[in-house]
Amino acid sequence: MTGKTKTTLITKVGGYALISSKNNYDRLVATAKSISGSTATGLARTLDADEIDKAAKEPLWVYGNVQLVSKTFGPMVFAQLENIKTMMEKTNASGQAPFGDPAAIMNMYVSILKTLMKETQFFGLTFRPKPDVCNLTMSIVAVPGTDMANMFVADTSTDRENKLLAYLEDGATMNFGFNLNKTFANQLNSKSIDMLATIAGESTTAEETAKVKTWLADVTNALGESLAFSLSTYAKQKPPLAVEYVAAVKDEKTFNRVLAEATQMVNAGPIANFYKSMGVEITYTMSRDVDRYKGVSIDSAKLVMKPTEPNSPQAQLIDAVYGPGLQYRWGIMRADRLCVCVIGGDDVDSSIRKLIDKVKAGRRQQEQQMAAEINAAMGLLPEADKADFVGTYNYIRLLKMATAIAPVPMPEMDIPTKSNIAFAGKIGGGKMALEVAVPKEHLTELTAAFQMLQQQKLEELKKQQQKTATQPPPDDKKPTKDLGDDRPTDDQDAMWVKCKIKDCTAAYQISKKYYYGYLRKNQDPMSMKPANLVCKKCGKESIYRAEKCDKCGLVFKRGSVPHDFADRCPTCKYSETEEKRRRAREAKRQTE
């Protein structure tokens, strides 16, 4: 079959059509002969009974041979990822990239992808559309003998029924309940800490990483069979999120010990160093037995996140989510062998009391009814009662919060929603299977939400165009008069900028607050490149963020040395970031 720019090869094999690109003729012929031959192995021999049943019964079934895809397309995919990393580094050099070292972050993602492509044997997808809901399933099967296969092991020690689902909430953005598979959880935690340590770099030692892994394993092993939590989000509340946890506790003594060790584990080592590498200082403080309610001792904690660039858009987003600090309250209900915990919200003290009352009320009832939204979601998933984990997700509620806290102005959204995306999954036999149900009602709500956002955006654009048409043309190219003085208030507020025009190359210091205020006012939210400031010397919009070397005095573009610290001097190779980390390691060694 030919067209003006594309040729596709098609051949009949039995009752099926085999399709390939025009450059793949020899492989197409060989594959057709293999399938038709009497010695063909057949796809069915590579699948388990559950996957064969899906392939035969589902309206649409998709099979992906990850090992073959990795061999054929892996080099091309990783080459493209290298290009993306280079683009991110250029964005970071201009001072407008997200927190952290783009090279380290991309290396982490590349490492994850390589592991997935190496250790995944195949995946299967099914689609089952109905008038009121579309059910999707996804199966991931690991290559035997790999770390992934060792993670995907069923935990036969847990009771299949999760009795804590009754504590999940209607109106939540996300509900999640699971039977704790400790083999899976411990290996997942271990790999997660390895990733954090990779991004943190040399500031984290192998001993610190191992200590945090041991601590997390102790947390997991101290817990009981099941856990459930509800995450709620709010558009006009600070913090705009609230979480309620109910977790079974198996070993109260160990559980209390690991809680006491949390301050040390969070404030130092790979967790703290990861956030530092992302430009955020974190402080976790904890107090025990701060209150008592109906015989339950209540502990408290506070997590403070302080960005190193307080005027940046990213810092504003962190402030919108965490504010002056995220508050925690929790208590252990010994009669029920449960830990109840609340995080965030506008009144944690009231919330922890309500959660304690809810658990006590549930104890007095022979059978506590689940929330209506959870019941409805479970009804959409035929195998939910046999799943290792189940949950709901409401995209509309999350979108409401996102539009409210976004660092760039976004229209408010007010769409009523009651339906939820439901999901459930099982782990075992070297395989993870996930089933998702997307109700038609939720898709309708999403469509209405995006139509509302688009309409509001068009109305704002129309108002802006009308306003611009009635204003006289500006007398210069400096749309910065309403941002105040650009002179730094102190050394902490000072930053270097430089003109990119070759005949100018002006370099001087301006206020960070002024710089980020200018970006918020002039930045195109659809562009990764920062808006250029107007040069004081040549009058052109050509100013970008720069660094001044503390050793040789050169003012240069951030990220001038590829795959290195953003403040690495291209002339003398000095980096203040590297020097600070060296001094911190030396100070730490002296105190040990």
KOLKOLLO-483780 format. One record per residue (C-alpha): residue number from 1; chain; x, y, z. Coordinates in nm, 3 decimals. Layout:
SITE   nr  kette        X        Y        Z
SITE  NUM      A        X        Y        Z
...
//
This chain:
SITE   nr  kette        X        Y        Z
SITE    1      A    0.000    0.000    0.000
SITE    2      A    0.163    0.325   -0.111
SITE    3      A    0.105    0.692   -0.058
SITE    4      A    0.285    1.010   -0.140
SITE    5      A    0.533    0.986    0.148
SITE    6      A    0.473    0.651    0.315
SITE    7      A    0.483    0.284    0.217
SITE    8      A    0.344    0.005    0.436
SITE    9      A    0.392   -0.368    0.381
SITE   10      A    0.102   -0.606    0.453
SITE   11      A    0.087   -0.983    0.416
SITE   12      A   -0.175   -1.240    0.509
SITE   13      A   -0.081   -1.503    0.764
SITE   14      A   -0.362   -1.746    0.830
SITE   15      A   -0.666   -1.538    0.926
SITE   16      A   -0.460   -1.234    1.024
SITE   17      A   -0.280   -0.946    0.856
SITE   18      A    0.089   -0.888    0.937
SITE   19      A    0.189   -0.523    0.891
SITE   20      A    0.534   -0.362    0.880
SITE   21      A    0.721   -0.061    0.739
SITE   22      A    0.871   -0.064    0.391
SITE   23      A    1.228   -0.091    0.526
SITE   24      A    1.147   -0.412    0.713
SITE   25      A    1.071   -0.645    0.422
SITE   26      A    1.314   -0.927    0.511
SITE   27      A    1.201   -0.942    0.873
SITE   28      A    0.834   -0.934    0.765
SITE   29      A    0.889   -1.236    0.537
SITE   30      A    1.084   -1.422    0.805
SITE   31      A    0.817   -1.353    1.067
SITE   32      A    0.539   -1.463    0.834
SITE   33      A    0.720   -1.792    0.765
SITE   34      A    0.786   -1.844    1.136
SITE   35      A    0.420   -1.796    1.225
SITE   36      A    0.303   -2.020    0.940
SITE   37      A    0.562   -2.291    1.001
SITE   38      A    0.482   -2.612    1.185
SITE   39      A    0.768   -2.552    1.431
SITE   40      A    0.646   -2.209    1.542
SITE   41      A    0.659   -2.166    1.919
SITE   42      A    0.349   -1.948    1.929
SITE   43      A    0.276   -1.646    2.142
SITE   44      A    0.049   -1.846    2.372
SITE   45      A    0.350   -2.034    2.513
SITE   46      A    0.496   -1.711    2.650
SITE   47      A    0.174   -1.609    2.830
SITE   48      A    0.019   -1.728    3.154
SITE   49      A   -0.337   -1.865    3.170
SITE   50      A   -0.484   -1.531    3.282
SITE   51      A   -0.328   -1.343    2.990
SITE   52      A   -0.438   -1.608    2.739
SITE   53      A   -0.794   -1.580    2.872
SITE   54      A   -0.786   -1.201    2.826
SITE   55      A   -0.647   -1.231    2.474
SITE   56      A   -0.933   -1.460    2.379
SITE   57      A   -1.224   -1.285    2.551
SITE   58      A   -1.155   -0.910    2.564
SITE   59      A   -1.272   -0.682    2.279
SITE   60      A   -0.924   -0.531    2.248
SITE   61      A   -0.601   -0.687    2.374
SITE   62      A   -0.254   -0.541    2.322
SITE   63      A    0.071   -0.731    2.377
SITE   64      A    0.410   -0.565    2.406
SITE   65      A    0.734   -0.765    2.391
SITE   66      A    0.950   -0.533    2.600
SITE   67      A    1.269   -0.732    2.546
SITE   68      A    1.235   -0.704    2.168
SITE   69      A    1.135   -0.336    2.190
SITE   70      A    1.437   -0.268    2.410
SITE   71      A    1.671   -0.434    2.165
SITE   72      A    1.520   -0.264    1.860
SITE   73      A    1.435    0.084    1.983
SITE   74      A    1.633    0.121    2.306
SITE   75      A    1.936    0.301    2.155
SITE   76      A    1.712    0.550    1.974
SITE   77      A    1.503    0.618    2.288
SITE   78      A    1.807    0.682    2.506
SITE   79      A    1.961    0.908    2.242
SITE   80      A    1.644    1.118    2.249
SITE   81      A    1.658    1.130    2.628
SITE   82      A    2.012    1.265    2.603
SITE   83      A    1.882    1.541    2.377
SITE   84      A    1.611    1.624    2.632
SITE   85      A    1.874    1.636    2.906
SITE   86      A    2.078    1.881    2.701
SITE   87      A    1.773    2.105    2.653
SITE   88      A    1.701    2.094    3.027
SITE   89      A    2.058    2.192    3.105
SITE   90      A    2.029    2.492    2.875
SITE   91      A    1.706    2.592    3.051
SITE   92      A    1.878    2.548    3.388
SITE   93      A    2.162    2.771    3.271
SITE   94      A    1.914    3.051    3.208
SITE   95      A    1.785    3.025    3.565
SITE   96      A    1.430    2.919    3.477
SITE   97      A    1.450    2.543    3.514
SITE   98      A    1.286    2.354    3.800
SITE   99      A    1.489    2.290    4.114
SITE  100      A    1.783    2.056    4.101
SITE  101      A    2.053    1.941    3.864
SITE  102      A    1.885    1.840    3.534
SITE  103      A    2.167    1.601    3.448
SITE  104      A    2.132    1.412    3.778
SITE  105      A    1.752    1.402    3.751
SITE  106      A    1.757    1.281    3.391
SITE  107      A    2.023    1.022    3.476
SITE  108      A    1.789    0.889    3.744
SITE  109      A    1.499    0.860    3.498
SITE  110      A    1.724    0.697    3.238
SITE  111      A    1.839    0.447    3.500
SITE  112      A    1.476    0.364    3.589
SITE  113      A    1.383    0.320    3.223
SITE  114      A    1.685    0.098    3.157
SITE  115      A    1.589   -0.120    3.454
SITE  116      A    1.230   -0.148    3.333
SITE  117      A    1.336   -0.238    2.979
SITE  118      A    1.590   -0.490    3.105
SITE  119      A    1.370   -0.661    3.366
SITE  120      A    1.024   -0.651    3.202
SITE  121      A    0.945   -0.948    2.983
SITE  122      A    0.618   -0.820    2.838
SITE  123      A    0.310   -0.615    2.915
SITE  124      A   -0.051   -0.673    2.822
SITE  125      A   -0.330   -0.416    2.787
SITE  126      A   -0.702   -0.472    2.749
SITE  127      A   -0.988   -0.231    2.680
SITE  128      A   -1.349   -0.317    2.759
SITE  129      A   -1.582   -0.027    2.669
SITE  130      A   -1.940   -0.027    2.801
SITE  131      A   -2.218    0.232    2.777
SITE  132      A   -2.143    0.378    3.123
SITE  133      A   -1.781    0.280    3.191
SITE  134      A   -1.459    0.177    3.020
SITE  135      A   -1.251   -0.090    3.195
SITE  136      A   -0.880   -0.115    3.126
SITE  137      A   -0.634   -0.372    3.255
SITE  138      A   -0.257   -0.366    3.244
SITE  139      A   -0.029   -0.658    3.326
SITE  140      A    0.347   -0.628    3.371
SITE  141      A    0.540   -0.956    3.373
SITE  142      A    0.900   -0.959    3.493
SITE  143      A    1.191   -1.149    3.342
SITE  144      A    1.245   -1.453    3.570
SITE  145      A    1.535   -1.419    3.815
SITE  146      A    1.549   -1.036    3.806
SITE  147      A    1.501   -0.794    4.095
SITE  148      A    1.158   -0.708    3.953
SITE  149      A    1.055   -1.074    3.958
SITE  150      A    1.170   -1.096    4.319
SITE  151      A    0.957   -0.789    4.402
SITE  152      A    0.644   -0.924    4.235
SITE  153      A    0.593   -1.198    4.494
SITE  154      A    0.261   -1.257    4.666
SITE  155      A    0.252   -1.207    5.044
SITE  156      A    0.054   -1.505    5.171
SITE  157      A    0.086   -1.389    5.533
SITE  158      A   -0.176   -1.114    5.492
SITE  159      A   -0.552   -1.145    5.517
SITE  160      A   -0.698   -1.067    5.174
SITE  161      A   -0.981   -0.859    5.319
SITE  162      A   -0.883   -0.501    5.406
SITE  163      A   -1.113   -0.403    5.692
SITE  164      A   -0.976   -0.047    5.697
SITE  165      A   -1.150    0.053    5.373
SITE  166      A   -1.446    0.159    5.585
SITE  167      A   -1.245    0.462    5.702
SITE  168      A   -1.198    0.605    5.352
SITE  169      A   -1.382    0.931    5.281
SITE  170      A   -1.642    1.056    5.035
SITE  171      A   -1.531    1.376    4.864
SITE  172      A   -1.159    1.285    4.869
SITE  173      A   -0.933    1.351    4.572
SITE  174      A   -0.771    1.012    4.623
SITE  175      A   -0.855    0.709    4.837
SITE  176      A   -0.614    0.420    4.868
SITE  177      A   -0.622    0.099    5.068
SITE  178      A   -0.387   -0.195    5.049
SITE  179      A   -0.280   -0.516    5.214
SITE  180      A    0.084   -0.462    5.301
SITE  181      A    0.312   -0.681    5.088
SITE  182      A    0.631   -0.642    5.290
SITE  183      A    0.858   -0.804    5.031
SITE  184      A    0.741   -0.562    4.767
SITE  185      A    0.740   -0.260    5.003
SITE  186      A    1.090   -0.320    5.138
SITE  187      A    1.246   -0.362    4.794
SITE  188      A    1.059   -0.061    4.657
SITE  189      A    1.173    0.154    4.952
SITE  190      A    1.531    0.041    4.904
SITE  191      A    1.535    0.131    4.535
SITE  192      A    1.365    0.467    4.608
SITE  193      A    1.636    0.562    4.857
SITE  194      A    1.902    0.464    4.602
SITE  195      A    1.743    0.706    4.354
SITE  196      A    1.735    0.989    4.610
SITE  197      A    2.100    0.926    4.694
SITE  198      A    2.190    0.936    4.324
SITE  199      A    2.038    1.281    4.283
SITE  200      A    2.185    1.402    4.613
SITE  201      A    2.532    1.317    4.483
SITE  202      A    2.850    1.300    4.686
SITE  203      A    2.694    1.473    4.988
SITE  204      A    2.535    1.141    5.088
SITE  205      A    2.753    0.854    5.209
SITE  206      A    2.686    0.483    5.158
SITE  207      A    2.659    0.444    5.535
SITE  208      A    2.382    0.708    5.555
SITE  209      A    2.194    0.544    5.270
SITE  210      A    2.214    0.202    5.433
SITE  211      A    2.093    0.346    5.765
SITE  212      A    1.781    0.497    5.606
SITE  213      A    1.706    0.170    5.423
SITE  214      A    1.725   -0.020    5.752
SITE  215      A    1.500    0.234    5.920
SITE  216      A    1.236    0.210    5.646
SITE  217      A    1.246   -0.169    5.665
SITE  218      A    1.184   -0.144    6.040
SITE  219      A    0.887    0.087    5.972
SITE  220      A    0.739   -0.162    5.724
SITE  221      A    0.796   -0.465    5.947
SITE  222      A    0.639   -0.290    6.249
SITE  223      A    0.315   -0.234    6.057
SITE  224      A    0.034   -0.485    6.042
SITE  225      A   -0.152   -0.632    5.748
SITE  226      A   -0.332   -0.331    5.602
SITE  227      A   -0.336    0.045    5.561
SITE  228      A   -0.579    0.301    5.417
SITE  229      A   -0.562    0.674    5.354
SITE  230      A   -0.771    0.954    5.206
SITE  231      A   -0.619    1.262    5.039
SITE  232      A   -0.846    1.565    5.014
SITE  233      A   -0.763    1.889    4.832
SITE  234      A   -0.905    2.239    4.868
SITE  235      A   -0.888    2.543    4.641
SITE  236      A   -0.925    2.812    4.909
SITE  237      A   -0.747    2.667    5.210
SITE  238      A   -0.386    2.674    5.326
SITE  239      A   -0.242    2.418    5.319
SITE  240      A   -0.463    2.309    5.029
SITE  241      A   -0.444    1.941    5.119
SITE  242      A   -0.532    1.712    5.408
SITE  243      A   -0.448    1.344    5.457
SITE  244      A   -0.603    1.089    5.693
SITE  245      A   -0.423    0.759    5.758
SITE  246      A   -0.539    0.448    5.941
SITE  247      A   -0.274    0.174    5.964
SITE  248      A   -0.263   -0.160    6.143
SITE  249      A    0.027   -0.187    6.391
SITE  250      A    0.189   -0.526    6.453
SITE  251      A    0.482   -0.429    6.679
SITE  252      A    0.401   -0.117    6.884
SITE  253      A    0.742   -0.105    7.055
SITE  254      A    0.933   -0.103    6.726
SITE  255      A    0.681    0.135    6.573
SITE  256      A    0.736    0.390    6.852
SITE  257      A    1.111    0.354    6.817
SITE  258      A    1.113    0.426    6.443
SITE  259      A    0.883    0.725    6.502
SITE  260      A    1.138    0.861    6.749
SITE  261      A    1.416    0.813    6.492
SITE  262      A    1.225    0.995    6.217
SITE  263      A    1.375    1.335    6.303
SITE  264      A    1.729    1.209    6.252
SITE  265      A    1.644    1.019    5.933
SITE  266      A    1.461    1.307    5.764
SITE  267      A    1.690    1.594    5.867
SITE  268      A    2.014    1.428    5.752
SITE  269      A    2.130    1.176    5.495
SITE  270      A    1.985    1.101    5.150
SITE  271      A    1.637    1.246    5.219
SITE  272      A    1.761    1.587    5.334
SITE  273      A    2.043    1.594    5.077
SITE  274      A    1.800    1.513    4.798
SITE  275      A    1.590    1.817    4.886
SITE  276      A    1.904    2.029    4.920
SITE  277      A    2.005    1.929    4.568
SITE  278      A    1.661    2.047    4.456
SITE  279      A    1.713    2.386    4.622
SITE  280      A    1.502    2.318    4.932
SITE  281      A    1.604    2.302    5.298
SITE  282      A    1.377    2.075    5.505
SITE  283      A    1.332    2.065    5.881
SITE  284      A    1.129    1.798    6.059
SITE  285      A    1.052    1.843    6.430
SITE  286      A    0.850    1.614    6.655
SITE  287      A    0.693    1.623    7.001
SITE  288      A    0.552    1.324    7.187
SITE  289      A    0.237    1.309    7.401
SITE  290      A    0.129    1.669    7.334
SITE  291      A   -0.238    1.590    7.393
SITE  292      A   -0.470    1.312    7.506
SITE  293      A   -0.820    1.234    7.378
SITE  294      A   -1.045    0.953    7.500
SITE  295      A   -0.749    0.760    7.632
SITE  296      A   -0.535    0.801    7.318
SITE  297      A   -0.198    0.977    7.348
SITE  298      A   -0.148    1.220    7.059
SITE  299      A    0.194    1.305    6.912
SITE  300      A    0.274    1.596    6.679
SITE  301      A    0.526    1.687    6.413
SITE  302      A    0.594    1.971    6.171
SITE  303      A    0.765    1.964    5.833
SITE  304      A    0.905    2.296    5.709
SITE  305      A    1.030    2.335    5.352
SITE  306      A    1.238    2.648    5.283
SITE  307      A    1.347    2.716    4.922
SITE  308      A    1.690    2.870    4.871
SITE  309      A    1.537    3.104    4.611
SITE  310      A    1.237    3.243    4.804
SITE  311      A    1.115    3.467    4.522
SITE  312      A    1.116    3.205    4.247
SITE  313      A    0.792    3.061    4.099
SITE  314      A    0.888    2.719    4.239
SITE  315      A    0.922    2.871    4.586
SITE  316      A    0.578    3.026    4.555
SITE  317      A    0.434    2.687    4.466
SITE  318      A    0.599    2.525    4.770
SITE  319      A    0.469    2.805    4.991
SITE  320      A    0.117    2.758    4.850
SITE  321      A    0.124    2.386    4.936
SITE  322      A    0.320    2.380    5.263
SITE  323      A    0.286    2.736    5.395
SITE  324      A    0.479    2.792    5.720
SITE  325      A    0.490    2.416    5.772
SITE  326      A    0.287    2.099    5.732
SITE  327      A    0.138    1.982    6.063
SITE  328      A    0.108    1.616    6.168
SITE  329      A   -0.096    1.458    6.449
SITE  330      A   -0.115    1.086    6.528
SITE  331      A   -0.198    0.840    6.801
SITE  332      A   -0.197    0.464    6.860
SITE  333      A   -0.529    0.305    6.952
SITE  334      A   -0.408    0.000    7.140
SITE  335      A   -0.742   -0.177    7.170
SITE  336      A   -0.772   -0.178    6.789
SITE  337      A   -0.396   -0.213    6.719
SITE  338      A   -0.428    0.084    6.484
SITE  339      A   -0.232    0.403    6.427
SITE  340      A   -0.445    0.700    6.318
SITE  341      A   -0.277    1.003    6.164
SITE  342      A   -0.379    1.332    6.002
SITE  343      A   -0.157    1.561    5.794
SITE  344      A   -0.234    1.916    5.685
SITE  345      A   -0.577    2.072    5.665
SITE  346      A   -0.691    2.385    5.845
SITE  347      A   -0.728    2.223    6.190
SITE  348      A   -0.523    1.908    6.260
SITE  349      A   -0.622    1.898    6.628
SITE  350      A   -0.991    1.877    6.543
SITE  351      A   -0.923    1.631    6.259
SITE  352      A   -0.733    1.379    6.474
SITE  353      A   -1.015    1.381    6.730
SITE  354      A   -1.275    1.316    6.458
SITE  355      A   -1.067    1.029    6.321
SITE  356      A   -1.033    0.874    6.669
SITE  357      A   -1.411    0.903    6.713
SITE  358      A   -1.465    0.738    6.375
SITE  359      A   -1.250    0.437    6.469
SITE  360      A   -1.419    0.402    6.807
SITE  361      A   -1.763    0.421    6.643
SITE  362      A   -1.662    0.159    6.389
SITE  363      A   -1.554   -0.073    6.671
SITE  364      A   -1.902   -0.060    6.824
SITE  365      A   -2.070   -0.149    6.495
SITE  366      A   -2.077   -0.511    6.384
SITE  367      A   -2.037   -0.405    6.020
SITE  368      A   -1.938   -0.052    5.930
SITE  369      A   -2.062    0.068    5.592
SITE  370      A   -1.810    0.197    5.339
SITE  371      A   -1.844    0.547    5.195
SITE  372      A   -2.085    0.577    4.902
SITE  373      A   -1.814    0.678    4.652
SITE  374      A   -1.597    0.380    4.754
SITE  375      A   -1.890    0.141    4.720
SITE  376      A   -1.970    0.279    4.375
SITE  377      A   -1.608    0.249    4.265
SITE  378      A   -1.574   -0.108    4.394
SITE  379      A   -1.883   -0.200    4.197
SITE  380      A   -1.704   -0.101    3.874
SITE  381      A   -1.422   -0.350    3.936
SITE  382      A   -1.525   -0.718    3.921
SITE  383      A   -1.214   -0.846    4.104
SITE  384      A   -1.182   -0.566    4.361
SITE  385      A   -1.261   -0.792    4.656
SITE  386      A   -0.963   -1.015    4.565
SITE  387      A   -0.718   -0.729    4.502
SITE  388      A   -0.406   -0.644    4.704
SITE  389      A   -0.479   -0.274    4.668
SITE  390      A   -0.781   -0.064    4.565
SITE  391      A   -0.850    0.305    4.537
SITE  392      A   -1.025    0.598    4.374
SITE  393      A   -0.895    0.909    4.201
SITE  394      A   -1.084    1.227    4.119
SITE  395      A   -0.910    1.441    3.860
SITE  396      A   -1.159    1.730    3.888
SITE  397      A   -1.087    1.785    4.257
SITE  398      A   -0.713    1.782    4.194
SITE  399      A   -0.752    2.027    3.906
SITE  400      A   -0.945    2.268    4.130
SITE  401      A   -0.653    2.283    4.372
SITE  402      A   -0.393    2.305    4.093
SITE  403      A   -0.560    2.607    3.932
SITE  404      A   -0.577    2.778    4.272
SITE  405      A   -0.209    2.734    4.372
SITE  406      A   -0.042    2.766    4.029
SITE  407      A    0.242    3.025    4.031
SITE  408      A    0.102    3.175    3.710
SITE  409      A   -0.256    3.312    3.708
SITE  410      A   -0.513    3.052    3.603
SITE  411      A   -0.893    3.076    3.585
SITE  412      A   -1.089    2.940    3.879
SITE  413      A   -1.283    2.623    3.812
SITE  414      A   -1.606    2.520    3.980
SITE  415      A   -1.736    2.193    3.835
SITE  416      A   -1.944    1.966    4.063
SITE  417      A   -1.817    1.608    4.071
SITE  418      A   -1.924    1.285    4.237
SITE  419      A   -1.782    1.015    4.012
SITE  420      A   -1.431    0.874    4.048
SITE  421      A   -1.180    0.674    3.850
SITE  422      A   -1.145    0.341    4.031
SITE  423      A   -0.841    0.110    4.034
SITE  424      A   -0.738   -0.221    4.188
SITE  425      A   -0.433   -0.442    4.157
SITE  426      A   -0.266   -0.770    4.247
SITE  427      A    0.098   -0.872    4.287
SITE  428      A    0.236   -1.224    4.268
SITE  429      A    0.405   -1.484    4.052
SITE  430      A    0.646   -1.232    3.899
SITE  431      A    0.357   -1.021    3.774
SITE  432      A    0.167   -0.703    3.864
SITE  433      A   -0.185   -0.662    3.730
SITE  434      A   -0.376   -0.334    3.746
SITE  435      A   -0.741   -0.279    3.656
SITE  436      A   -0.883    0.071    3.603
SITE  437      A   -1.246    0.175    3.555
SITE  438      A   -1.317    0.515    3.399
SITE  439      A   -1.686    0.607    3.431
SITE  440      A   -1.853    0.794    3.147
SITE  441      A   -1.977    1.043    3.406
SITE  442      A   -1.620    1.134    3.505
SITE  443      A   -1.519    1.184    3.142
SITE  444      A   -1.821    1.412    3.100
SITE  445      A   -1.713    1.612    3.406
SITE  446      A   -1.358    1.639    3.271
SITE  447      A   -1.483    1.761    2.934
SITE  448      A   -1.695    2.028    3.105
SITE  449      A   -1.398    2.134    3.319
SITE  450      A   -1.162    2.182    3.025
SITE  451      A   -1.429    2.361    2.823
SITE  452      A   -1.477    2.600    3.115
SITE  453      A   -1.102    2.661    3.146
SITE  454      A   -1.072    2.722    2.771
SITE  455      A   -1.368    2.962    2.772
SITE  456      A   -1.231    3.160    3.068
SITE  457      A   -0.889    3.176    2.904
SITE  458      A   -1.039    3.310    2.581
SITE  459      A   -1.236    3.572    2.774
SITE  460      A   -0.923    3.686    2.958
SITE  461      A   -0.731    3.705    2.630
SITE  462      A   -1.011    3.910    2.474
SITE  463      A   -1.010    4.153    2.769
SITE  464      A   -0.632    4.187    2.745
SITE  465      A   -0.650    4.259    2.371
SITE  466      A   -0.918    4.523    2.429
SITE  467      A   -0.711    4.682    2.705
SITE  468      A   -0.400    4.687    2.485
SITE  469      A   -0.593    4.842    2.196
SITE  470      A   -0.707    5.135    2.413
SITE  471      A   -0.364    5.207    2.564
SITE  472      A   -0.108    5.439    2.401
SITE  473      A    0.207    5.272    2.272
SITE  474      A    0.486    5.252    2.532
SITE  475      A    0.766    5.507    2.510
SITE  476      A    1.030    5.243    2.565
SITE  477      A    1.081    4.866    2.582
SITE  478      A    1.081    4.838    2.959
SITE  479      A    0.754    4.682    3.086
SITE  480      A    0.898    4.686    3.439
SITE  481      A    0.803    5.022    3.590
SITE  482      A    0.540    4.878    3.822
SITE  483      A    0.780    4.621    3.968
SITE  484      A    0.970    4.876    4.177
SITE  485      A    1.345    4.923    4.218
SITE  486      A    1.566    4.653    4.067
SITE  487      A    1.854    4.723    4.306
SITE  488      A    1.927    4.442    4.556
SITE  489      A    1.825    4.509    4.916
SITE  490      A    2.113    4.295    5.052
SITE  491      A    2.359    4.023    4.948
SITE  492      A    2.094    3.752    4.982
SITE  493      A    1.870    3.940    4.737
SITE  494      A    2.148    4.002    4.484
SITE  495      A    2.197    3.805    4.162
SITE  496      A    2.410    3.856    3.853
SITE  497      A    2.271    3.907    3.502
SITE  498      A    2.444    3.952    3.169
SITE  499      A    2.355    4.079    2.824
SITE  500      A    2.379    3.826    2.542
SITE  501      A    2.442    4.089    2.270
SITE  502      A    2.806    4.049    2.159
SITE  503      A    2.865    4.421    2.114
SITE  504      A    2.729    4.493    2.464
SITE  505      A    2.798    4.209    2.715
SITE  506      A    2.692    4.430    3.005
SITE  507      A    2.698    4.251    3.343
SITE  508      A    2.555    4.380    3.670
SITE  509      A    2.360    4.279    3.980
SITE  510      A    1.984    4.311    4.026
SITE  511      A    1.732    4.209    4.290
SITE  512      A    1.616    3.846    4.291
SITE  513      A    1.272    3.963    4.398
SITE  514      A    1.262    4.201    4.101
SITE  515      A    1.387    3.931    3.862
SITE  516      A    1.127    3.670    3.960
SITE  517      A    0.856    3.934    3.972
SITE  518      A    0.943    4.024    3.613
SITE  519      A    0.923    3.657    3.510
SITE  520      A    0.583    3.613    3.673
SITE  521      A    0.456    3.918    3.489
SITE  522      A    0.608    3.848    3.149
SITE  523      A    0.672    3.474    3.128
SITE  524      A    0.484    3.277    2.862
SITE  525      A    0.343    2.979    3.060
SITE  526      A    0.364    2.763    2.747
SITE  527      A    0.739    2.823    2.706
SITE  528      A    1.028    2.667    2.900
SITE  529      A    1.252    2.964    2.813
SITE  530      A    1.251    3.259    3.057
SITE  531      A    1.146    3.605    2.945
SITE  532      A    1.450    3.825    2.879
SITE  533      A    1.492    4.147    3.077
SITE  534      A    1.582    4.475    2.909
SITE  535      A    1.951    4.561    2.919
SITE  536      A    2.030    4.889    3.096
SITE  537      A    2.319    4.954    2.856
SITE  538      A    2.194    4.867    2.505
SITE  539      A    1.817    4.882    2.571
SITE  540      A    1.747    4.544    2.413
SITE  541      A    1.555    4.254    2.566
SITE  542      A    1.868    4.046    2.603
SITE  543      A    1.942    4.001    2.974
SITE  544      A    1.973    3.649    3.115
SITE  545      A    2.068    3.511    3.455
SITE  546      A    2.441    3.468    3.514
SITE  547      A    2.700    3.370    3.776
SITE  548      A    3.013    3.549    3.896
SITE  549      A    3.310    3.330    3.981
SITE  550      A    3.423    3.392    4.339
SITE  551      A    3.776    3.292    4.242
SITE  552      A    3.862    3.468    3.915
SITE  553      A    3.577    3.723    3.891
SITE  554      A    3.443    3.613    3.551
SITE  555      A    3.070    3.674    3.491
SITE  556      A    2.937    3.387    3.280
SITE  557      A    2.618    3.212    3.172
SITE  558      A    2.484    2.960    3.422
SITE  559      A    2.555    2.605    3.311
SITE  560      A    2.843    2.702    3.083
SITE  561      A    3.018    2.373    3.163
SITE  562      A    2.790    2.090    3.041
SITE  563      A    2.694    1.806    3.279
SITE  564      A    2.832    1.994    3.579
SITE  565      A    2.730    2.238    3.851
SITE  566      A    2.548    2.541    3.711
SITE  567      A    2.803    2.777    3.877
SITE  568      A    3.114    2.598    3.741
SITE  569      A    3.343    2.868    3.598
SITE  570      A    3.439    2.787    3.236
SITE  571      A    3.778    2.958    3.282
SITE  572      A    3.922    2.856    3.620
SITE  573      A    3.678    2.562    3.681
SITE  574      A    3.586    2.680    4.033
SITE  575      A    3.239    2.601    4.167
SITE  576      A    3.104    2.754    4.489
SITE  577      A    2.839    2.480    4.511
SITE  578      A    3.105    2.212    4.495
SITE  579      A    3.317    2.396    4.751
SITE  580      A    3.025    2.428    4.995
SITE  581      A    2.955    2.056    4.970
SITE  582      A    3.324    1.977    5.026
SITE  583      A    3.330    2.196    5.338
SITE  584      A    3.010    2.034    5.465
SITE  585      A    3.156    1.683    5.420
SITE  586      A    3.477    1.787    5.595
SITE  587      A    3.287    1.940    5.887
SITE  588      A    3.077    1.625    5.915
SITE  589      A    3.384    1.400    5.922
SITE  590      A    3.540    1.610    6.198
SITE  591      A    3.232    1.573    6.419
SITE  592      A    3.206    1.195    6.375
//
